[in-house]
């Protein structure tokens, strides 16, 4: 089985959860290959990069996505597009709204409210992605309105997520028929991810059998 770890907004290919996942599989599941692509690009490029990677990997073995935060959003898009299984960790469901904070911050720093050029850099992530108004528009045009393969999607939420509203994610994915597990406490980063790896692998393997 192939696993593609899809990192979140202020992360990269060397994210803590991605490395923990790969190390755990090396030690306990040598039959699982973990891929950790760097996705600090414009969203249309991320989408195309992931479609190409999943399509290539699927020629050899079953491929399952595991996406965190904004990576959960992209995992849902790719699953909808290709029908591949996906496990989502505290997924972002409305990046067109939550990332609007960068646009609002840039507007507030200007003397006028005439808007900003489409190529204006609103924010640079820790991984080097320069977010622009064009990126926000792309998210607005690619909102999550459905889960096309709910039997292939599982969601793991922390009730204590301090960045995203776990209730919104729970309501959306449950309304679409996807499996949703809500854990008490915790945080957005899933700080206890290392302790949850045995369960996470079980969930991923179950998805891989669908």
N, C-alpha and C positions, 0 to 999 in steps of 0.2 A: 504494500500500500504506500502511496505517496501522500504526504501532508504538506500543504503550503500554508505557512504562517504569514498572515497579512497584518502588519503592524498598524498602529494608530497614528494620530496627527503628529505629535512631537516625538517621533521615534524613527527607527531605521532598521536595516537588516540585522543589526546587532542588538536588538531589543532584549531586555532581560527575559521576558516570557518565551521569546523565540529560541534563545540559547538554552534555557532550561528544558524546553521541549525537545530540542535536538539532542542535548546531552542525555536526557532520560531515555530516549529511544535508542541511542547508541549503547547504553548500558543494559537495557531490559528488553528492547524490541528491535533486534537487528534487521528484521524484515520490513521495518518502516523507514522510509526515506523522508527526511525533513528538508524542505526548501524555504529559504528566508529571503525573498527578493526585497531589494530596496525600492520603495514606492514613493519617494519624495519628488513627484512630478505633477504636472497638471492632471486633473482627474480623467480627462479623456485618454491621456497617455497611460495612466494607471490601468484603466479599464482594458485598453488594447493589450498592454503588457500581460495582464493576468489571463485574458482570453487565450492569448498565444501560448502561455506557459501551461495552462490547464489542458489545452488541446494537444500539445506535444506530449505531456506526461501521461495522458489518458490512453495513449497508444501502447503503453507498456504495462500499466497497472492502474487500479482504481485510485482516483485522486480525491482527497477530501480537503476542504478549506477550513482553517481555523482563524477567525478574524477578531481583533480586539478594537473596540471603540469605532473610529472611522473605518478601520479594517473590517468591522462587522457589517457596516453599510456596504462596502465594496463586495464583501463575500455574498451578501444577499443579492446584489445586482448580478454577479457572475453566476450564482446558482440559478437565478431566474432565467438567465440567458442560455446557459449550457446544461442545466439540469444536474449539476454536480452537488454532492452533499456538502453541508457547511455547519460548523459549530461556531456560535457567536458569543463573545465575551463582552458583557456590558456594551452592546452595539449602539452606535449612533444611528438614529432613524430619521433625523431631520437636520442634516448638515447645512441645508440651505437657510435654516433659521439659526442654529447654534453658532455657525461660523460668521454670521452677519455681524457679530460683535467687532470683528476686525475692520469691516467697512465703516461701521458707526464710529469707531475710535478714530479712523482716518478723517472722516468728515468733521468730527468735533475739533480736530486740530487745524482745520482750515478756516479762513475768514468768511467763506461763502458756503452755501449748501447746493451749489450747482451740479453736484455729482463729481465723479472721479473718472479719469480715463480708464478704459478696459484693461490696459496693461500696467496700471499703477500697482506697485507692490504694497499690499496692505499689511502683510506680516510674513516674516521668514521663520519657518519652523526650525526646530533643533536639528533636523536632518537636512535642511537646506532647500525646502520647497518654498518658493516665493508665491504666496497666495495673492491673486489679483481679482478684480471684479468679474472678469470673464470666468474664473473658476467658480465663483459663487453663482453665476448665472447657469453654469453647467449643472451644478447640484440642483438648482431650482427646476431645471428641465428634466432631471432624472430623479424625481422624488420616488421614495418607496411607497407604492400604492397597493402592492399585493406581494404575496409570497407564492410563486408559481408551483413550487414543489414542497409543500409543507411537511410531507413525510420524510423529506431529506434534510430538514433544517431543525437544529436544536439550539436553544438559547440558555445561557448561564448568566444570571444577573446577581449583582450584589445590591441588597437593599440600601446599604450605606454609601452607594456611589455618590460622591460629592460634586461631580461634574455634569453627569447626565441624569435625567429623570427616569429612574428604573420603572416607574409605573407606566410611563408612556410606551417604553419598549415592551413591557409585559402585555399591555393592552393590545398593541399592534400585532405582535406575533401570535398571541393566543387567538385573536380574532381571525387570523389567517389559518389557524389549525396547526401551527408549529408547536413542538414541545418546548415548554418554558420551565426552567427551574430557578427559583428565587432563593437565595441564601441570605440569612440575617447578617446585619453588620457589614464588615468589609469596606472596601474602597474601590475607586475607579480602576486602579492599577492591578487589582487582584494580587495584593501583596503576599497572599498565602498560596500563590499559584504552585509553588514547588510541592506543597503538601497535598495539593489536589490533583497532581499529575496522574496517579493511578486511575482515579475516577475519570479524568479527562480523556485518557487513552481508551478506556472502556467505551466512553461515549463516541469517540471518533471511530473506533472499530465497529460499533453498532451501526453508525451512519454509513460506513464503508460497505456494509452488507446489504443496504437498501437498494 
